Amino acid sequence: MGKVKYVVVIGAGVYGAAVTASLTRRGARVTVVDAGAPAGGTSGATFSWTNSSGKRPRSYHDLNVAGMAAHRRLAAEVPGCDWYHEGGNLEWAADDAGRDALRKKVPTLLEHGYEARWLTRAEVLDLEPDIDPAQLPPDEIAYFPREGWIEPARLIGHLLSRAIRSGAAELVHDDPVTALELTAGTVRAVQLASGRSLPADAVVNCAGPQAATVAKLAGLALPMRNTSGVLVYTSPVAVSVSRVIHAPQMRLRPDGGGRLLLHPHDDSAAQSVVDKALDAARALYPGLRAAGVESVRVGERPIPGDGLPVLGRVAELPNFHFAVSHSGATLCLHAGDLVAAEVLGEDQTDALAPFRFERL
């Protein structure tokens, strides 16, 4: 395959935006296409927690740690960055099994050089003064200070606008991919529902939950086991919540404008689940008693068959590349940059070897 100049990126979520930004920064011309709007799929309905807490094997843990560092670097480079929030994460358990799991997780992370420490109830209340003390155990509360969350739509907007302003990228939205034109083991063009044909030196599949559908157009079988996740957005409230909270009953974090984002353990969008999540949040933060539910979203999580990312080129179709995973909020900048580098001919064998399509 000759020098890559024109790349089609399929999907305008966090991965598609990150890959596009990296490709254009490296000198490629990119058309990024989406069946809907940028951030309109999974990236617009995700808890977007940045972490490498309990992720295995070690190669996957290290990839996520590198992803966290990439977010930190970008946020430091961009004046007025408004999408990255490194507030830390608090986690505790309410039963013996949960406490045992946490007692195993924290030392393992410390052995890996990951920042973690145990806090007492009093120390947690210094960080989160609006929590009801009765909801906290006296000790054994795990704190991971370098974790946080992102606001995906803002990140995607920054990455795509920078690439488009440079003149090296074009965004095509609301135009699904319907076919890939293949000749002699190479993707030559991407066909869209509008009838438009996009010539390509390379294609990157960043289609998230629809990645298997796009792969099938290339004659590839990508096993996926996608799941749904329910997110409950509260009305604005005057309650101090500064970080990600993993309480036994539910997970929550700030979401801007005084709203909180609640993530129930139950993935059903039934009204009873929403009500239970709000009740649990009110019990944890009594100041939420006046809060209502502003919206409920259900996101489809893209999860490859073995749970690990699928990244990089395909051996039998070497100008077709994947950037698909769970934990996309954490991984997108770093993994997207690795994939973009490989698209343009840089050797990323060591970094991407554990995550190749061929292992599945």
DODREN-343035 format. One record per residue (C-alpha): residue in one letter; chain; x, y, z. Coordinates in steps of 0.5 Angstrom, whole numbers, plus 500, padded with zeros to 3 digits. Example, Ala and Ser with C-alpha at 12.3 -4.5 7.8 and 13.67 -1.06 7.14 Angstrom:
<nodes>
{A,A,{525,491,516}},
{S,A,{527,498,514}},
</nodes>
This chain:
<nodes>
{M,A,{500,500,500}},
{G,A,{503,507,498}},
{K,A,{503,513,502}},
{V,A,{496,515,506}},
{K,A,{494,521,504}},
{Y,A,{486,521,505}},
{V,A,{483,517,511}},
{V,A,{475,516,512}},
{V,A,{474,515,519}},
{I,A,{467,512,521}},
{G,A,{464,515,527}},
{A,A,{464,522,530}},
{G,A,{464,520,538}},
{V,A,{470,520,542}},
{Y,A,{474,515,538}},
{G,A,{472,518,532}},
{A,A,{474,525,534}},
{A,A,{480,523,537}},
{V,A,{483,519,531}},
{T,A,{481,525,526}},
{A,A,{485,530,531}},
{S,A,{491,526,531}},
{L,A,{491,524,523}},
{T,A,{490,531,521}},
{R,A,{495,533,526}},
{R,A,{500,528,523}},
{G,A,{498,531,516}},
{A,A,{493,527,513}},
{R,A,{486,529,510}},
{V,A,{480,526,513}},
{T,A,{473,525,512}},
{V,A,{469,523,518}},
{V,A,{462,520,517}},
{D,A,{457,519,522}},
{A,A,{450,516,521}},
{G,A,{447,521,526}},
{A,A,{450,527,529}},
{P,A,{457,528,533}},
{A,A,{457,525,540}},
{G,A,{450,523,538}},
{G,A,{451,516,540}},
{T,A,{454,512,546}},
{S,A,{459,518,547}},
{G,A,{452,523,549}},
{A,A,{450,518,554}},
{T,A,{456,515,558}},
{F,A,{458,516,565}},
{S,A,{465,518,562}},
{W,A,{469,516,568}},
{T,A,{476,516,567}},
{N,A,{480,511,571}},
{S,A,{484,504,571}},
{S,A,{481,502,577}},
{G,A,{481,494,577}},
{K,A,{482,493,570}},
{R,A,{485,487,567}},
{P,A,{490,484,564}},
{R,A,{496,489,566}},
{S,A,{497,491,559}},
{Y,A,{489,494,559}},
{H,A,{491,497,566}},
{D,A,{497,500,563}},
{L,A,{493,503,557}},
{N,A,{488,506,561}},
{V,A,{493,509,565}},
{A,A,{496,512,559}},
{G,A,{489,514,557}},
{M,A,{488,518,563}},
{A,A,{495,521,562}},
{A,A,{493,524,555}},
{H,A,{487,527,558}},
{R,A,{491,531,563}},
{R,A,{496,533,558}},
{L,A,{491,536,553}},
{A,A,{487,539,558}},
{A,A,{494,543,560}},
{E,A,{495,545,553}},
{V,A,{488,548,552}},
{P,A,{487,555,555}},
{G,A,{480,554,558}},
{C,A,{479,547,557}},
{D,A,{472,546,560}},
{W,A,{471,538,559}},
{Y,A,{476,535,563}},
{H,A,{475,534,571}},
{E,A,{480,530,575}},
{G,A,{476,530,582}},
{G,A,{478,523,584}},
{N,A,{473,518,586}},
{L,A,{471,515,592}},
{E,A,{469,508,593}},
{W,A,{466,504,599}},
{A,A,{462,497,600}},
{A,A,{456,495,604}},
{D,A,{457,488,605}},
{D,A,{463,483,606}},
{A,A,{464,481,599}},
{G,A,{464,488,597}},
{R,A,{469,490,602}},
{D,A,{474,484,601}},
{A,A,{474,486,593}},
{L,A,{476,493,595}},
{R,A,{481,490,600}},
{K,A,{484,486,594}},
{K,A,{484,492,589}},
{V,A,{487,497,593}},
{P,A,{494,493,594}},
{T,A,{494,491,587}},
{L,A,{493,498,584}},
{L,A,{498,500,589}},
{E,A,{503,495,586}},
{H,A,{502,498,579}},
{G,A,{504,505,582}},
{Y,A,{497,507,581}},
{E,A,{495,512,586}},
{A,A,{490,510,591}},
{R,A,{489,511,599}},
{W,A,{484,509,605}},
{L,A,{480,514,608}},
{T,A,{476,515,614}},
{R,A,{469,517,615}},
{A,A,{472,524,617}},
{E,A,{477,525,612}},
{V,A,{471,523,606}},
{L,A,{467,529,610}},
{D,A,{473,534,609}},
{L,A,{472,532,601}},
{E,A,{465,531,601}},
{P,A,{461,535,606}},
{D,A,{454,534,604}},
{I,A,{454,527,604}},
{D,A,{450,524,610}},
{P,A,{455,521,615}},
{A,A,{451,515,617}},
{Q,A,{451,513,609}},
{L,A,{459,512,610}},
{P,A,{463,506,614}},
{P,A,{468,509,619}},
{D,A,{474,507,615}},
{E,A,{476,503,609}},
{I,A,{473,508,604}},
{A,A,{478,508,598}},
{Y,A,{480,514,594}},
{F,A,{483,514,587}},
{P,A,{485,522,587}},
{R,A,{487,522,579}},
{E,A,{481,519,577}},
{G,A,{475,524,574}},
{W,A,{470,525,568}},
{I,A,{470,528,562}},
{E,A,{464,532,558}},
{P,A,{464,528,552}},
{A,A,{460,533,547}},
{R,A,{465,538,549}},
{L,A,{471,534,548}},
{I,A,{469,532,541}},
{G,A,{467,539,539}},
{H,A,{474,541,541}},
{L,A,{477,536,537}},
{L,A,{473,536,531}},
{S,A,{473,544,530}},
{R,A,{480,544,531}},
{A,A,{481,539,525}},
{I,A,{476,542,521}},
{R,A,{479,549,522}},
{S,A,{485,547,520}},
{G,A,{482,545,513}},
{A,A,{485,538,513}},
{A,A,{478,535,516}},
{E,A,{471,535,513}},
{L,A,{465,532,517}},
{V,A,{459,529,514}},
{H,A,{453,527,519}},
{D,A,{446,524,518}},
{D,A,{449,520,513}},
{P,A,{450,512,514}},
{V,A,{455,508,511}},
{T,A,{452,503,507}},
{A,A,{458,499,503}},
{L,A,{465,499,503}},
{E,A,{468,498,496}},
{L,A,{474,493,496}},
{T,A,{479,491,491}},
{A,A,{485,486,492}},
{G,A,{485,486,499}},
{T,A,{484,493,500}},
{V,A,{478,498,501}},
{R,A,{478,503,496}},
{A,A,{472,507,498}},
{V,A,{466,508,503}},
{Q,A,{459,509,500}},
{L,A,{454,513,504}},
{A,A,{446,513,504}},
{S,A,{446,519,500}},
{G,A,{450,516,494}},
{R,A,{456,520,496}},
{S,A,{462,515,495}},
{L,A,{469,517,499}},
{P,A,{475,515,496}},
{A,A,{480,512,501}},
{D,A,{487,510,502}},
{A,A,{485,508,509}},
{V,A,{479,507,513}},
{V,A,{478,507,521}},
{N,A,{472,504,524}},
{C,A,{470,508,530}},
{A,A,{463,506,530}},
{G,A,{462,504,537}},
{P,A,{456,499,538}},
{Q,A,{455,499,530}},
{A,A,{463,497,529}},
{A,A,{461,490,528}},
{T,A,{456,492,522}},
{V,A,{461,496,519}},
{A,A,{466,491,520}},
{K,A,{461,486,516}},
{L,A,{461,491,510}},
{A,A,{469,489,510}},
{G,A,{468,482,510}},
{L,A,{470,481,517}},
{A,A,{466,478,523}},
{L,A,{467,482,530}},
{P,A,{464,479,536}},
{M,A,{461,484,540}},
{R,A,{457,483,547}},
{N,A,{454,490,547}},
{T,A,{450,492,554}},
{S,A,{446,498,556}},
{G,A,{447,503,561}},
{V,A,{442,508,564}},
{L,A,{443,515,566}},
{V,A,{439,519,570}},
{Y,A,{440,527,570}},
{T,A,{437,531,576}},
{S,A,{435,538,576}},
{P,A,{440,543,578}},
{V,A,{441,543,586}},
{A,A,{445,547,591}},
{V,A,{449,541,593}},
{S,A,{457,540,593}},
{V,A,{459,534,590}},
{S,A,{466,535,587}},
{R,A,{468,528,585}},
{V,A,{466,521,582}},
{I,A,{462,517,588}},
{H,A,{461,509,588}},
{A,A,{457,508,593}},
{P,A,{454,501,594}},
{Q,A,{447,503,592}},
{M,A,{449,507,586}},
{R,A,{454,511,582}},
{L,A,{454,519,581}},
{R,A,{458,525,579}},
{P,A,{457,532,578}},
{D,A,{454,534,571}},
{G,A,{455,542,570}},
{G,A,{450,547,571}},
{G,A,{448,544,578}},
{R,A,{446,538,576}},
{L,A,{448,531,578}},
{L,A,{449,525,573}},
{L,A,{446,518,577}},
{H,A,{448,511,574}},
{P,A,{444,506,577}},
{H,A,{447,499,578}},
{D,A,{441,496,574}},
{D,A,{441,497,567}},
{S,A,{433,498,566}},
{A,A,{430,504,564}},
{A,A,{424,502,568}},
{Q,A,{421,508,572}},
{S,A,{422,504,579}},
{V,A,{429,504,577}},
{V,A,{430,511,576}},
{D,A,{426,512,582}},
{K,A,{430,508,586}},
{A,A,{436,511,584}},
{L,A,{434,518,586}},
{D,A,{432,516,593}},
{A,A,{439,513,594}},
{A,A,{442,519,591}},
{R,A,{437,523,596}},
{A,A,{439,518,602}},
{L,A,{447,520,600}},
{Y,A,{446,527,599}},
{P,A,{440,530,603}},
{G,A,{440,536,600}},
{L,A,{438,533,594}},
{R,A,{431,532,597}},
{A,A,{428,537,593}},
{A,A,{431,535,586}},
{G,A,{427,532,581}},
{V,A,{429,528,574}},
{E,A,{431,532,568}},
{S,A,{432,527,563}},
{V,A,{434,519,563}},
{R,A,{438,517,557}},
{V,A,{440,510,555}},
{G,A,{447,509,552}},
{E,A,{449,502,548}},
{R,A,{456,500,551}},
{P,A,{460,498,545}},
{I,A,{464,492,548}},
{P,A,{468,487,544}},
{G,A,{467,479,545}},
{D,A,{473,479,550}},
{G,A,{472,485,554}},
{L,A,{478,488,551}},
{P,A,{479,494,546}},
{V,A,{480,492,538}},
{L,A,{485,497,536}},
{G,A,{489,498,529}},
{R,A,{490,495,523}},
{V,A,{487,488,520}},
{A,A,{492,483,518}},
{E,A,{488,481,512}},
{L,A,{485,488,510}},
{P,A,{491,492,512}},
{N,A,{488,499,510}},
{F,A,{482,498,515}},
{H,A,{483,499,522}},
{F,A,{479,499,528}},
{A,A,{478,503,534}},
{V,A,{473,500,538}},
{S,A,{472,499,546}},
{H,A,{469,500,552}},
{S,A,{472,505,557}},
{G,A,{472,510,551}},
{A,A,{472,516,555}},
{T,A,{478,514,558}},
{L,A,{482,511,552}},
{C,A,{480,515,546}},
{L,A,{486,520,546}},
{H,A,{491,515,547}},
{A,A,{489,509,544}},
{G,A,{486,514,538}},
{D,A,{493,517,537}},
{L,A,{496,510,537}},
{V,A,{491,508,531}},
{A,A,{492,514,527}},
{A,A,{500,513,528}},
{E,A,{499,506,525}},
{V,A,{494,508,519}},
{L,A,{500,513,517}},
{G,A,{505,508,517}},
{E,A,{509,508,524}},
{D,A,{510,502,527}},
{Q,A,{506,501,533}},
{T,A,{507,493,534}},
{D,A,{509,493,541}},
{A,A,{503,498,544}},
{L,A,{497,495,540}},
{A,A,{499,487,540}},
{P,A,{495,485,545}},
{F,A,{489,489,542}},
{R,A,{489,486,535}},
{F,A,{483,484,531}},
{E,A,{486,477,530}},
{R,A,{486,475,537}},
{L,A,{478,474,537}},
</nodes>
